Amino acid sequence: MSAIDWLSDSVATPVLAPAPVITGNEPGVTTGASVEAVTVAPLGRPVPDAVGILPISVTGLPRTLWGASRPDDLARRIREERTDMLPAMQAQLYALLLAELDPAESPDSTGYTVFLARVDKLLELGALDQAEALLERAGPENPEIFRRWFDTALLLGSENHLCDTLRATPELSPTFPARIFCLARGGDWNAAVLTLETGRALGFISAEEDALLARFLDPDLFEGEAPLPVPARPTPLTFRMFEAIGEPIPTARLPLAFAQSDLRSNIGWKARIEAGERLARTGAVSENQLLGLYTERKPAGSGGVWTRVAALQALDRALDTGHPEAIAIALPAAWEALERAGVEVPFARIYGPRLAKASLTGEAAAIALRLGLLSDTSEEIASAATPDDPMERLLLGVARGDVSGLSAPTDRAQAVLDGFTATTAPIRLRSLLDSDRLGEAILRAMSMFTNGIQGDLDEVTDALALFRAVGLENTARRAALEYLILERRG
């Protein structure tokens, strides 16, 4: 079952004909032999569980990562991963979700169990572009895959192609609301109205759907009437039709995937910035997209999001001048704004290397060092930096991957130090490694790290030890640095 409870019923659940009852008395029937289940897939199309968009040369993961794991176990672990992880864990999760990997070796695999879990997690993260890329490669033949693709397209505003697919693939059996929507989108209003009337007569359209579809097809008939009640849990199809009738539903309290619709150019600037921040916190938009939103024009007001925009624009101007004094003035306010929005790491990737070249002192230097260590060039910056206290010495050691001879000034720092001095994988995860379930071990360690930063320091230590033991050194370093630098607890 999907963990995504807001998906549209765009296609009907296929009804399978009951198997004939065989008594053994029929001519030519043999009862002493069994036939294994047959899996059917279009020729030339990969098994969905093997579909990915990142090659192993990019992810660094072995193609046999899933090994002997049961698909149901993998799907459960993927769905259990939280979305409010630190950015290093999010990056590792994206690598697992998007990688081209061999399907699990388990004989009970359907071929798409893990794929659906991967797509559902991307939808939960708000990463619709990545989800759409996976779905397109898998193809629309499977109804459960198609309904995710259809909803993703609705939120991205690219549903016309999927409506064409529905018309060309009758075996997908679109539900009445989806069929009516696609007919209208294709300009066939008469057929859409006839289909609505047929759905009413057959009882396949609820009263709420009927009211919305009627206004969607002919809004002029309802001019001057009170707005429709907003559903507590709208589907993407409902969301788009409310928008079409001029009654858009705010996305702030909707699942994160709906925030993608606020990034369109016809949406107000403030709403686009807030949506960009929400999506940046899960890694669903890039740092350059977020910077583009922040620097699009001058702040339209003060307080809230405008304070953050003003602070980041001031830092951007100061860096352009290259004057250390101007940078030192702008940097503390910008850092405070980044912390408030929870987007320190995306901007660290942009500003960290630039700040490392500035001759700063005092508070500004300390902030610049931390932004540099949160960036993609943390090791290079650490190699050139001089620490001012024991914590900075540990941070630089973690960034370089060498903590020998260092001490830990806090319990949190000690948990990191213990993880980096461990020489073997932790006992609690070793059985997964020994049974050829490396992917499960990594997923389990990610959950442990996310839970551990809320207080269970042993889990932080064991997670870091596991990452290093299986070759995920970069993940271990980034996770440790973020844990020690950022104030968030998950």
C-alpha positions in Angstrom: 0.0 0.0 0.0 1.2 3.5 -0.7 2.1 5.8 2.1 0.9 8.7 -0.1 -2.7 9.2 0.9 -3.4 12.2 -1.3 -3.0 10.4 -4.7 -5.8 10.9 -7.2 -8.0 8.0 -8.3 -7.0 8.7 -11.9 -7.3 5.1 -13.0 -9.6 2.4 -11.8 -8.2 -0.6 -9.9 -8.2 -3.4 -12.5 -10.6 -6.3 -11.8 -9.1 -9.7 -12.4 -11.3 -12.4 -13.7 -11.5 -15.3 -11.2 -9.4 -18.3 -12.1 -11.4 -21.3 -13.4 -12.0 -24.1 -10.9 -10.2 -27.3 -11.9 -11.4 -30.6 -10.4 -9.0 -32.9 -12.1 -11.7 -34.6 -14.1 -11.5 -32.5 -17.2 -10.0 -34.1 -20.3 -6.3 -33.5 -20.6 -5.9 -31.9 -17.2 -3.0 -33.0 -15.0 -3.1 -32.3 -11.3 0.4 -33.4 -10.4 2.3 -30.5 -11.8 2.5 -26.8 -10.8 3.2 -23.7 -12.9 5.2 -20.8 -11.5 3.7 -17.3 -11.6 4.5 -15.5 -14.8 5.5 -11.9 -14.8 4.5 -9.9 -17.9 6.3 -6.7 -19.0 6.6 -4.8 -22.3 9.5 -5.9 -24.5 12.4 -3.6 -24.3 11.4 -1.9 -21.1 13.4 -2.5 -17.9 11.8 -4.0 -14.7 10.7 -0.9 -12.7 12.8 -1.9 -9.7 15.9 -1.6 -11.9 15.0 1.9 -13.2 17.2 4.8 -12.2 18.5 8.1 -13.5 21.9 8.2 -11.7 24.6 5.7 -13.0 26.9 4.0 -10.5 29.7 6.2 -11.8 27.8 9.1 -10.1 26.5 7.5 -7.0 29.5 5.3 -6.2 27.1 2.6 -5.1 27.5 -1.0 -6.3 24.8 -2.3 -8.7 24.1 -5.2 -6.3 23.4 -2.9 -3.4 20.0 -4.5 -2.6 21.5 -8.0 -2.7 19.5 -10.6 -0.9 17.0 -8.2 0.7 13.3 -8.8 0.5 11.6 -6.1 -1.6 8.9 -5.7 1.0 11.6 -5.0 3.6 13.3 -2.5 1.4 10.1 -0.7 0.6 9.2 -0.5 4.3 12.6 0.9 5.2 12.5 3.5 2.4 9.0 4.7 3.4 10.1 4.9 7.1 12.9 7.4 6.3 12.0 10.8 7.6 12.0 13.9 5.4 13.4 16.2 8.0 16.8 14.7 8.0 20.0 16.8 7.8 21.1 17.6 4.3 23.9 14.9 4.2 21.3 12.2 4.9 18.9 13.7 2.4 21.7 13.6 -0.3 22.4 10.0 0.5 18.7 9.1 0.4 18.4 10.8 -3.0 21.3 8.7 -4.3 19.5 5.5 -3.1 16.2 6.6 -4.6 17.6 7.6 -8.0 20.4 5.1 -8.6 20.5 2.5 -11.3 20.6 -0.7 -9.3 19.9 -4.4 -9.9 16.6 -5.5 -8.4 16.7 -7.4 -5.1 17.5 -11.1 -5.6 14.5 -12.3 -3.7 12.3 -14.7 -5.6 9.1 -13.1 -4.3 9.7 -9.8 -6.1 7.0 -8.3 -8.3 9.4 -6.1 -10.1 8.0 -2.8 -8.9 7.6 -3.0 -5.1 10.8 -1.1 -4.4 10.2 1.3 -7.3 6.8 2.4 -6.0 8.4 3.0 -2.5 11.2 5.1 -4.1 8.7 7.2 -6.1 6.5 7.7 -3.0 9.4 8.9 -1.0 10.4 11.4 -3.8 6.8 12.7 -3.8 6.9 13.0 0.0 10.1 15.0 -0.3 8.5 17.2 -2.9 11.1 16.1 -5.6 8.6 16.0 -8.4 11.1 16.5 -11.3 13.1 13.5 -10.1 10.0 11.4 -9.6 8.7 12.3 -13.0 12.0 11.2 -14.6 11.8 7.8 -12.9 8.2 7.3 -13.8 8.8 8.2 -17.4 11.5 5.6 -17.7 9.3 2.9 -16.1 6.4 3.6 -18.5 2.7 4.0 -17.9 1.6 0.3 -18.3 1.2 -0.4 -14.6 -1.9 1.4 -13.1 -0.1 2.2 -9.8 2.8 3.7 -11.7 0.5 5.7 -13.9 -1.5 7.3 -11.1 1.7 8.6 -9.6 2.8 9.9 -12.9 -0.5 11.6 -13.6 -0.5 13.3 -10.2 3.1 14.4 -10.6 2.3 15.9 -14.0 -0.7 17.7 -12.5 1.4 19.4 -9.9 4.1 20.3 -12.4 1.6 21.6 -15.0 2.6 19.0 -17.6 -0.5 16.9 -17.6 -1.4 17.2 -21.3 1.0 14.4 -22.3 -0.5 12.1 -19.6 -4.0 12.9 -20.8 -2.9 11.8 -24.3 -1.6 8.6 -22.8 -4.9 7.9 -21.1 -6.7 8.2 -24.4 -4.2 6.0 -26.2 -4.1 3.3 -23.5 -7.7 2.3 -22.8 -6.6 -0.6 -20.6 -5.6 1.9 -17.9 -9.3 2.5 -17.4 -9.4 6.2 -16.3 -11.9 7.1 -13.6 -14.7 9.5 -14.5 -13.2 12.6 -13.0 -9.8 12.0 -14.7 -11.6 11.2 -18.0 -13.7 14.4 -17.8 -10.6 16.5 -16.9 -8.6 15.2 -19.8 -11.4 15.6 -22.3 -11.8 19.2 -21.2 -8.0 19.8 -21.3 -8.1 18.4 -24.9 -10.8 20.8 -25.9 -13.6 18.2 -26.2 -16.1 20.0 -23.9 -19.2 18.2 -25.4 -17.7 14.8 -24.6 -16.6 16.0 -21.2 -20.2 17.1 -20.4 -21.7 13.9 -21.7 -19.2 11.9 -19.6 -20.1 13.9 -16.5 -23.8 13.2 -17.1 -23.1 9.5 -17.6 -21.0 9.3 -14.4 -23.9 10.9 -12.5 -26.4 8.5 -13.9 -24.2 5.5 -13.0 -23.5 6.8 -9.5 -19.7 6.9 -10.2 -19.3 10.5 -9.2 -19.7 11.8 -5.7 -21.7 15.0 -4.8 -18.5 16.9 -4.1 -16.9 15.8 -7.4 -20.1 16.6 -9.3 -20.2 20.2 -7.9 -16.5 20.8 -8.7 -16.6 19.2 -12.2 -19.7 21.2 -13.1 -18.0 24.4 -12.3 -14.8 23.3 -14.0 -16.7 22.6 -17.2 -18.9 25.8 -17.2 -17.9 28.3 -14.5 -20.2 31.0 -15.9 -23.3 29.1 -14.7 -22.2 29.5 -11.1 -21.1 33.1 -11.3 -22.0 35.0 -8.1 -22.5 31.8 -6.0 -20.5 31.1 -2.8 -17.2 29.3 -3.2 -17.1 25.6 -2.9 -16.0 24.1 0.5 -12.3 23.4 0.4 -11.6 19.7 0.9 -9.5 18.8 3.9 -7.2 16.6 1.9 -7.3 17.6 -1.8 -5.8 15.4 -4.5 -3.7 16.9 -7.2 -6.7 16.6 -9.6 -9.0 18.4 -7.2 -6.2 21.0 -6.5 -5.9 21.8 -10.2 -9.6 22.1 -10.8 -10.1 24.4 -7.9 -7.3 26.5 -9.4 -9.0 26.4 -12.8 -12.3 27.7 -11.4 -10.6 30.7 -9.8 -10.6 29.3 -6.2 -6.9 28.3 -5.7 -6.1 26.3 -2.5 -3.2 27.6 -0.5 -0.4 25.1 -0.3 1.2 26.0 3.1 -0.6 23.3 4.9 -0.7 20.8 2.1 1.8 18.0 1.6 5.2 19.3 0.4 4.7 18.1 -3.2 2.0 20.7 -3.7 4.5 23.5 -3.0 6.0 22.8 -6.4 3.0 24.4 -8.0 3.9 27.6 -6.3 7.2 27.8 -8.1 5.5 28.7 -11.4 6.1 32.2 -12.8 2.4 33.2 -12.5 2.5 32.8 -8.7 3.4 35.8 -6.5 7.0 36.3 -5.5 6.5 35.8 -1.7 4.7 32.5 -2.2 7.4 31.3 -4.6 10.1 32.2 -2.0 8.3 30.4 0.8 7.7 27.4 -1.4 11.4 27.4 -2.4 12.5 27.4 1.2 10.1 24.5 2.1 11.5 22.5 -0.8 15.1 23.4 -0.2 14.8 22.0 3.3 14.3 18.6 1.7 16.7 19.0 -1.1 13.9 19.1 -3.7 15.2 22.4 -5.3 18.8 23.4 -6.0 20.7 26.1 -4.2 20.8 28.1 -7.5 17.0 27.9 -7.8 16.7 29.3 -4.2 19.3 32.0 -4.8 17.4 33.0 -7.9 14.2 33.4 -5.9 16.0 35.5 -3.2 17.7 37.9 -5.6 14.9 38.2 -8.2 14.1 41.8 -7.2 14.2 44.2 -4.2 12.3 43.2 -1.0 8.6 44.2 -1.2 8.3 44.8 2.6 9.9 44.1 5.9 9.7 41.3 8.5 9.5 37.6 7.9 10.6 36.4 4.5 11.6 40.0 3.4 14.1 40.2 6.3 15.8 37.1 5.0 15.8 38.4 1.4 17.3 41.7 2.4 20.0 40.0 4.5 21.0 37.6 1.7 21.0 40.4 -0.9 23.2 42.6 1.4 25.7 39.7 1.7 25.6 39.2 -2.1 26.4 42.8 -2.7 29.2 42.8 0.0 30.8 39.8 -1.6 30.7 41.5 -5.0 32.6 44.5 -3.6 35.2 42.2 -2.1 35.7 44.5 0.9 36.2 42.5 4.2 34.6 45.3 6.2 31.4 45.2 4.2 31.3 41.4 4.3 31.9 41.3 8.1 28.9 43.7 8.6 26.5 41.7 6.3 27.5 38.1 7.2 26.1 37.8 10.8 22.6 39.0 9.7 22.7 36.6 6.7 23.7 33.7 8.9 20.9 34.4 11.3 18.5 34.6 8.4 19.7 31.3 7.0 19.4 29.6 10.4 15.8 30.9 10.8 14.8 29.5 7.4 16.8 26.2 7.9 18.6 26.6 4.5 22.2 27.0 5.7 23.6 24.2 3.6 22.2 25.3 0.2 23.6 28.7 0.6 26.9 27.4 2.1 27.5 25.7 -1.3 27.3 29.1 -2.9 28.9 31.4 -0.4 31.3 29.1 1.5 34.1 29.0 -1.1 33.7 32.8 -1.7 33.9 33.6 2.0 37.0 31.4 2.4 38.9 33.9 0.2 37.9 36.9 2.3 40.2 38.2 5.1 37.8 38.1 8.0 38.3 38.2 11.7 36.3 37.6 14.9 32.6 36.5 14.6 32.6 36.9 10.8 35.6 34.6 10.4 33.9 31.9 12.6 30.7 32.1 10.6 32.7 32.0 7.3 34.5 28.9 8.4 31.3 27.1 9.3 29.7 28.0 6.0 32.9 26.8 4.3 32.8 23.5 6.1 29.1 23.0 5.1 30.0 23.5 1.5 31.2 21.0 -1.2 34.8 22.2 -0.7 35.0 21.5 3.0 38.1 19.4 2.8 40.1 22.1 0.9 38.8 24.8 3.2 39.7 22.8 6.3 43.2 22.2 5.0 43.9 25.9 4.7 42.2 27.0 8.0 43.6 27.6 11.4 41.4 26.6 14.4 40.7 28.9 17.3 39.4 26.4 19.8 39.0 22.6 20.4 35.6 22.5 18.6 37.1 24.1 15.5 40.0 21.6 15.7 37.6 18.8 15.7 35.5 20.2 12.8 38.7 20.6 10.7 39.7 17.1 11.5 36.4 15.7 10.6 36.4 17.6 7.3 39.9 16.2 6.5 38.9 12.7 7.7 41.7 12.6 10.3 40.7 13.0 14.0 43.8 11.4 15.5 45.0 13.1 18.7 41.9 15.3 18.9 39.6 15.7 21.9 35.9 16.3 22.2 34.7 19.4 24.0 31.1 18.2 24.3 29.1 14.9 24.5 27.9 15.5 20.9 31.4 15.9 19.7 32.4 12.8 21.6 29.8 10.8 19.7 31.3 12.0 16.4 34.8 11.3 17.5 33.8 7.7 18.6 32.2 7.2 15.2 35.4 8.3 13.4 37.7 6.2 15.5 35.7 3.0 15.2 37.5 0.4 13.1 34.7 -1.9 12.3 31.0 -1.8 11.5 28.7 -1.6 14.6 27.5 -5.0 15.9 23.8 -4.0 15.6 24.2 -3.6 11.8 26.8 -6.3 11.1 24.2 -9.0 10.5 22.7 -7.1 7.6 26.1 -6.8 6.0 26.9 -10.5 6.6 23.7 -11.5 4.9 24.3 -9.4 1.7 21.8 -6.7 2.6 24.1 -3.7 2.3 21.3 -1.3 1.1 19.2 -2.2 4.1 22.2 -1.5 6.4 22.7 1.9 4.9 19.0 2.8 5.2 19.0 1.6 8.8 22.1 3.7 9.6 20.4 6.7 8.1 17.4 6.3 10.3 19.7 5.7 13.3 21.6 8.9 12.6 18.4 11.0 12.3 16.9 9.6 15.5 20.3 9.8 17.3 20.7 13.6 16.8 17.7 14.0 19.0 19.5 12.6 21.9 20.7 8.9 21.5 24.4 9.6 20.9 25.2 5.8 20.6 23.1 5.8 17.4 25.0 8.7 16.0 28.3 6.9 16.7 27.1 3.6 15.1 25.7 5.3 12.1 28.9 7.2 11.4 30.9 4.0 11.9 28.7 2.1 9.4 29.0 4.8 6.7 32.8 4.8 7.0 33.0 1.0 7.1 31.1 0.6 3.8 32.9 3.3 2.0 30.5 6.2 2.4 33.2 8.5 3.8 31.9 11.7 2.2 28.4 11.0 3.8 30.0 10.4 7.2 32.0 13.6 7.1 29.2 15.8 5.9 26.7 14.3 8.4 29.1 14.9 11.3 29.9 18.4 10.3 26.2 19.3 9.9 25.4 17.7 13.2 28.1 19.7 15.0 27.5 23.0 13.2 23.7 23.3 12.7 21.4 24.0 15.7 18.7 21.7 14.4 17.9 18.4 16.0 16.7 16.6 12.9 
